[in-house]
Amino acid sequence: MDLKVKETLKSAIEGTGDVASSVIGTAKNLVKDGTSDAGEIFEAVIDLGKEGVIDVTTGVKDVFIGVVSALKESGKETQDAVEEVTVKAENAIGNVAETGAENVGSAARQGVEEAKKVVEEPFKK
């Protein structure tokens, strides 16, 4: 995992009152800039969740929304973006589960499901 991505997310979380917007925006910018892979971002936010910096479900949900938003802006259809991001999220969750953090993995999966409900409808923002 790229520690720079983790530090970027951690700074966004700790430096604002509106954590959701900052995580969504940070994830979106990291993908748009091409500096990070979605999988790295999911791994970083899950790691921050394990450290107690952010709720895992909320963090994964917000990263999912941000990454899908970035992919849509780059021209992908919503359904294609959701499928691509789901694969990246599941791979990151699988890596976490392998390290013995099954409860974190289930919280992360819940975040993916919640995010899918949000992004599969038109963005309300």
N, C-alpha and C positions, 0 to 999 in steps of 0.2 A: 504494500500500500504506500502511496505517495504521502509522506508526512506533510508536505507543503499544502496539499489539498485538505488534510485534516486540520492543520493550523488555520487555514483560510476559513473553513467552516466554523471552527471554534471561535475565532475572532468575530465572525458575523453573529453567532449565537450570543456571545457575552457582551457585545457592544451595542445592543439595541433592545428596545422594549417590545418590538414586534418581531418575535423570533421567526414566525412562519414566513413573513415577507422576506426577511433577510436570508433564510435558508433557501427558499424558492429562488430568490434573485441570485444568490451566490452560485447555486447549482446551475442555473440557467446560464450565467456568465461564464462559468468554467467550461461548459460544453460549447457555447457559442465561440469562445476564444480559441477553442481547440487545445486548451492546455491540459484538459483532463478527460479521461474516459468515464462514462457514467458508472461503470463498475467500481472504479476507484472512489468515486464520490459516495456511492452506497456503502462501501467498506469503511470509509472514513466516518460517516455519520453513525453507522452501527457501532463502531469503536468508541465514538464519543458517547453514545448511549450506554455502552458497558461501563464507561468511566463516570456516568451520572451527570454528564454535561447537558444532555437533552434526552427527552423521552424517545425511546427507539421507534415506537409506532409513529409518533408525530414526525420525527426526523426523516424516516424513510418515506412517509407520505409526502412531505414537503420537497424532498429531493426528487421524488418521482414526478411531481407536478412541474418542478422547475426544468427537469431534463426533457420531459415531453413538450413543454412550451418552447424550449430552444430548438428541438427537432422540427416542430411545426413551423417555426419562423424560418427554418432553413428549407422549407418546402415539402416536408413529409406530410402525408395524410395522418389524421389523428389516430386511426386504427393501426397504421403501420408503426407510428411512434410508440403507441402503447405496447404493442407486441415486442418491439425492440427493447424498450426500457424494462419490460417485465422480465425478459431473458437476462438482462444485465443484473437486475435486482435479485433474481432467483440465484444466479451464480454467486453473487456476493453473500447472500444469506447462506448458501450452501457452504461457503468457506468458513463462515462464522460457526455454523452448526458442527463442522468438523473439529473445531477447537473446544468442543464440550459446552457450548453456550446455547443449548436447545431453547431455553426460555427466551433468550434474546432473538433467536431465529423465529420463534412463533410470533413475537411482538413485531418483528420486521415484516413478516408475511401479512400480518393484520394491516400494517401501514400500506403495503402494496395494494391490498384489496380496497381499502378506504380511498386511496389515491385514484384507482381505476374508476370508481364511482364519480369522482370529481371531474377527471379529464375526459371521460367519455361523453359528458354533457358539454355544451358550449361553455367556455370560460365566462364567469359572471363578473370578472373584474374589468 
